[in-house]
Amino acid sequence: MDVKGMIDWVIRGILAFFLMQGIEFMKETKVGLQDLSIKLAVIVEKVTNQDKTIDRLEGRILHLEEKK
């Protein structure tokens, strides 16, 4: 094997290594984004429920104030 072939082999190895690292990083990012999406959906659901509760309680307060 000559020097040019050896350099070509080393460059291909380095590129393959970085390609594999990039793929692994993208997989981890995908899993992280899925977890984040689930957590965000839970937060939105909780806020929605709190808004409904606040609206219901405001209605009750207004009803009580009208009775006075």
Beta strands, then each sheet from edge to edge (+ up, - down):
end
